[in-house]
Each structure stands twice: as structure tokens, then as C-alpha cells.
Amino acid sequence: MISTESTGNKWFLPKVEQFQISALAIPVVIFLGSFALYWSTAARYPGWVDATLILGSVDNLTLGVWANTHNLFNVLGYAWLRMLPRVDPHFALTILCAVLGSLTAVFMYSAALELTRNRTASALASLALIMSLSLWWHSTTIEVYTLNTMLIALFLFFVFRSYRTGNKWVLYTAFFFAGLGISNHVLMGLYIFAFFIILLPIAIRRFRFNGRQAAGLVACFLAGTALFATLFIMQWLKIFNTMSAGSTASSVVILAKSLGRSLQYATGGSFQKYMFTRGLPFRERVFWHSNYVFLILLNYPSAAILFITTGFPRLWKLTGYRSAIVFYLLGLVAQIVWSANYFIWDMYAFALPVYVMLAIPLAAGIDGFLRNNRFRKTRWLIFATFIIPLLLYPSFSQWPNREKTVDRYIALYPEAERTGGIWDPAQYIFNPIKRNYRDVEVFVDGILKVLPHGANYWDDESKAAYPLEHYYQNILGRRRDVNVNTVFGLVMEEADTKRYARRMLNQIKKGEPVFISALVEPEREILNQMVHMATPGIPIEDIRSKNTDQFRRSITAFEVVDVPIVADSSLCIYELRTRPPSAPVARER
């Protein structure tokens, strides 16, 4: 039975009566239930893209201010691995991500409860969040984003609790955790606007903070950023000293320029070309923005999306929390604007904070629905739709005629061709259940079996370079004689391409064994440049214009030999070697 305190607002701070359940019971059930789901579906074998790169950074305790260096996760992960020395490092770190994902669900439940005071609504919102694609996906592989979301959920909880209880110290804690987030990922810096433009001035009025107390809030935020701030200052001074050497410019000018370079480096560097990209064709821009809406629906493919829609106006009716809701909304808008204009394939990952924060209006919408007696007989059937993801996500790669639906959608991503058909994005990206996913193991094991001693193997981040180097070689110690030439193709510039091409061409001329993962981008552009260097009379544009078969037939400086790596499979890599005078253009080995 739910009654409402007399506050002048019929929906404000209802209290639970005759509900003899411990306040900790539901959060414990949420944690154990979500962790059981994540643990049972977590990857037991390495995955593609960044998972093993992050493992390598954690194992080496890599620290820095480059946008892809997640210092807080690296420190936490390093300590975690030392606590579990007998567990495979890949699986151990995956379980840490599952723990962080589960804590995200717990703290979002707690944050929603602070607003609605409705345990059932908050628990149901948490259930939908637990099974949302992005949170589930990032809780079953090695990624840093569940630490982001845990910190977001934590400071939202503290902000809402400070408003409910009037406890100033809780607000100090919220500011600290907001700053701590920046030490994990620079995108957490987007919350600076919500904290300093909205929350700080409002806190001064609502909690009657004096100047010293307001400075204390700022100090707490800065204390949270201490790790990142220290590393940033060190990087800034390094760049400053480099620019000062032999320069006649004033120290002030150099200081300002070095600061600009440091900020650019810390906020993405070459990745910035994917943020708020100008000059995109209209059709491509429509795809990205439509895709953003589609991903929100994909994360809440149930009645949950309707509750989210109805929950926003209910949040606004919380007059006692109005400024806290403004704070929440500004943070949400900042995340939406940024992630919706970051035109890159893992948009679903960068928008994860948005999906998590939507659990707040979701709980509010459910609360309003539960108070409506019109649907009393069917309400649990409606809530049963929350488990649709259990059936939907694993089915994507098995849809009938998927080439007309799933494959056509995936092909809209410019990066899709970079996989070279080696891995199936529908199976890997749209299915968070990775317990039996072994495609990487099969591919890399096949590579290591066919490569001769001392081989030069060329690959990029979209295929097998990261798992091969950072897990199989560096962690397991397998085939360290193989020289892995890792190409960071996503932000590869022409100067990088030419440098790679010269190195590869020299390896071939020396008679060294040279192998390449695929004949698609970014490897194809390296081969284009290498052919142009070997036969400078052929314009590079002509070389680029050829399809794969035409390209292979036109090469005279070296030959490309298919090397099958898995029996009864089309999977292969390619050997590059000097062409004998009478050799055919292309043949299988």
C-alpha cells in the first residue's frame, strides 16, 4: 500500500508502508541478478576491436592524457588482476566490467528511488536497463564504459539524495565522483556544464552555502580529477619544453600554443574529424541521426520506451526537485548532443550514458502507470515486454533473409567494409551473449599455425591485430617471433600510409616473409602506395580505382598469394613476395 506525504504535490515523496522488506534487499537482488546475467553471458575468449587493447593497457598500467587512455580503469583493472593472479587476465577483466555494469544498475535504482520513492517502479526500470543492449554488451566484454556509467549513476544518486535530505556532505561527494569520472574518460567532462552552471549556483541558494563551502564543492571536483590533472600538466609541460627549444617566441605565446595542443591531444586528436563532421552529404547525415534514434529504440525495445516518454513530464512535476531535474536534463542533453554528432560505428558505445540516464524518466513513467487503476489487470503483461531483449538480441545474426535487413543496415556504416568478411558484426555487436564466441580464437589460431618463423604480419584494429599482439603474444606468450605490424587505420593519414608502404616494401625486397590480413581498407591503401612506389609511372588514382581482382592482376612488382588458415573455410590471409619472372599474377598456396 502506498500513501503520499502531504507536500502540496500529489506525486512528491510518497512513502512505502506495510512493505516489510529490508532497504538493502532489492539492491542486493538487482546486483546479484544482473551479475548472474552478465557473468553467464560474458566472453570466455578474446573479442575484436578494443577489448584486448584495453587489456594490454591495464596489464602495463598505461597512464596518459590521450583520449583512448582510461587512467582510472587502468589503475582499477591493474589492482583487480593482481587480486586474481590465477584467473585468465582476459576473463578476469571482463568480470570486472560485469561488476561495474551491475553496480550501474544498483545505483540507478537508488537514484530513481530518491525521486519516485517507489521501489517497484525503480526496480522495474533497473530491470529494463540491465537488459538494454549497450549496458549488457559492455558488461560482457572488456570496455571502460561501465565504469563511466557507474560513476554517472553514483553522482546522480548523491545529487538527488542531497535534495531529499538537505545533507550538504552528500553534495560534496557528488562533486567528487563527477571529477573522478574525468580521470576515466574525457567525455565525462561534459558534466562540468551541469555541475558548475546549474548545480553550483543553485546549491549556493538552496543549501545557503557561503563562499568557503562553495569553494569546497569546487575543491571536491578538482580532487576527483587529480589523477588526470596531474598527467595533463605533465604532458603540457613536455610539449611546452619541446616547443620552447630553439624558439624565439615569447613564453606566454608558447605556453598558450602548447596548452592548445595538449587539449587537442586529450580530447581526441585525429578522432575529432568524426565529431560534428562538416560537409557530409545530406543522405549520410540523415543516416547517422536516424541511426541514433534507432539505437535508443534498440536499447529499449519494449513498453519501456513509452514509459520513458511519459516519464519526462512527470519528472518536471517534482517541484521540490526542480533544480535537480534541470541539472539532470542539462547533463542528459550534453551527452545527447555530443554522442549524436560523433559519426562513428560505435555510436552505440558513446551513447551508453544516455541509455543509462533514461532509466530515471523510465522509473517516473512506470510510477505513474502503477498509480493508474485502468490497467491493473494487464500491467504485468506490459511489464513482461521488458524481457524482449533476451530473445531479440541473439536473433539478429539468424534472421531469415538477413541480407535484406540486418546486412543492409550494417553496410550503411562506412567502417563495415574494414572487417573484410573476417568477422560478423551482427553476431558480435548486436548480440551481448558472448559466452561461446570463439571467432577470434579460430582466426588467430589459424594465423599462428601458418606463419613461418620470424614472419612480418600486417593487420589493423578492425581485424586481428589487437588480440594477436596484446593477448596471444603479450599475455599468453604465443609466437612472439612473429613481428606484428599494427596499423591504426581509422585515423591513418597519407603520410602514415606511405611510411607503412616503405617499410612493407623493404621487408619484401629483403626476402623476409610478409603477410597481410586482408585486401580491404586500410591495408589496401598501403598496398596502393607500395605499388605506386615500386612502379612510379602508374598514377596512384589509377591504382586506387581498381577492384580487388583488377588490382591483383595489375601488380608486377610482387605477387599476392592466398594462404588458407582454417580448413573447410574461406578464411585466409595473404602472403606478399617478390614475383619470379614466370610466376602467375595470383595463385593459392
Secondary structure, DSSP 4 states (H G I P E B T S, - for coil): -EEE--SS-TTSSEEE-S----TTHHHHHHHHHHHHHHHHHS-SS--STTHHHHHHHHHTT---SSTT--HHHHHHHHHHHHH-TTS-HHHHHHHHHHHHHHHHHHHHHHHHHHHH--HHHHHHHHHHHHTSHHHHHHTSS--SHHHHHHHHHHHHHHHHHHHHH--HHHHHHHHHHHHHHHTT-GGGGGHHHIIIIIIHHHHHHHTT--HHHHHHHHHHHHHHTHHHHHHHHHHHHHHHHHHHTT--S-HHHHHHHHHHHHHHHHTTGGGGGGBS-SS--HHHHHHHHHHHHHHHHHHS-STHHHHHHHHHHHHHT-GGGHHHHHHHHHHHHHHHHHHHTB-STTHHHHTHHHHHHTHHHHHHHHHHHHT-GGGTTTHHHHHHGGGHHHHHHHHGGG-TTGGGTHHHHHHTSGGGGGGTTSS-HHHHHS----TT--HHHHHHHHHHHHSPTT-EEEEETTTTHHIIIIIIITTT---TTSEEEEE-GGG--HHHHHHHHHHHHHHHHTT--EEES-SSTTHHHHHHHHHHHHSTTS-HHHHHHS-HHHHHHH--SEEEEEEE-STTS--EEEEEEEPPTT--SEEE-
